[in-house]
Amino acid sequence: MDMSWGSNRLISAAISSKLGGTCNVRYGRTVLSVRVEQGRRVRLTDVSFRNKESIGTHEPIVSL
């Protein structure tokens, strides 16, 4: 997991998975169930939690 913060707020979080699966991610009082496909990355921002998105943007993983 890679996270970036600015002014005490989440800018972005990237969750990577070698095997794939679902995880719960909590930011403040909001918990998202995030499914990450094998060998992929999901990127979340503070907007993801405000809108209660179930998944972020997929990006290919270069290395884990």
FENRAJO-V56512 format. One record per residue. N is the residue number from 1. RES is the residue in one small letter. SS is DSSP state (@ for helix, = for strand, . for the rest). PHI is phi in degrees with one decimal (none if undefined). Layout:
# FENRAJO-V56512
n = (N N)
res = (RES RES)
ss = (SS SS)
phi = (PHI PHI)
This chain:
# FENRAJO-V56512
n = (1 2 3 4 5 6 7 8 9 10 11 12 13 14 15 16 17 18 19 20 21 22 23 24 25 26 27 28 29 30 31 32 33 34 35 36 37 38 39 40 41 42 43 44 45 46 47 48 49 50 51 52 53 54 55 56 57 58 59 60 61 62 63 64)
res = (m d m s w g s n r l i s a a i s s k l g g t c n v r y g r t v l s v r v e q g r r v r l t d v s f r n k e s i g t h e p i v s l)
ss = (. = = = = = . . = = = = = = = = = . . . = = = = = = = . . = = = = = = = . . . = = = = = . @ @ @ @ @ . . . . . . = = = = . . . .)
phi = (none -115.3 -131.5 -124.6 -126.3 -151.2 52.5 62.4 -128.1 -70.7 -91.4 -160.4 -136.3 -118.2 -112.4 -111.2 -142.6 -79.2 -104.3 87.7 147.7 -116.5 -138.0 -98.4 -120.8 -114.0 -138.5 66.5 -96.3 -99.1 -119.1 -109.3 -92.2 -115.5 -98.3 -116.9 -75.1 -54.6 71.5 -121.1 -133.2 -114.0 -110.3 -118.7 -129.9 -61.0 -65.0 -56.5 -78.3 -67.6 -89.7 52.9 -63.6 -91.0 -158.1 -92.1 -87.1 -77.6 -134.1 -63.0 -93.3 -80.8 -154.6 -117.2)
